[in-house]
Amino acid sequence: MKTTVAKKPSHAKQKTDAFIEQAGSNLTEGEVKKAKVKKSQVPLVISPQLLKELDEYLEASSIGLSRSNFICQAIKEKLDREEKI
């Protein structure tokens, strides 16, 4: 039994490239397309009690932040305070 393997067509890459290039074509002159900020995942060890307190605080408050956003905001505020010293 003879098997047939077809070569992947090269036009698929050209179609993909064309699609990517036209992605911002619907923007008007001078309009800036917002780029997604690259983010890194960092393993973080938090005690169960502190995590419970954080979750309770976020649930009770109406700020609408996720755990991740709250932690990032807290880090930024701490860095800003330290910079002023």
GITA-V673064 format. One record per helix or strand of 2 or more residues. SS is the DSSP state (alpha for helix, beta for strand). FROM is the first residue (numbers start at 1). LEN is the number of residues. Records with the same first field share a line. If there is no record, write none. Layout:
SS->FROM-LEN / FROM-LEN
This chain:
alpha->11-12 / 48-13 / 67-18
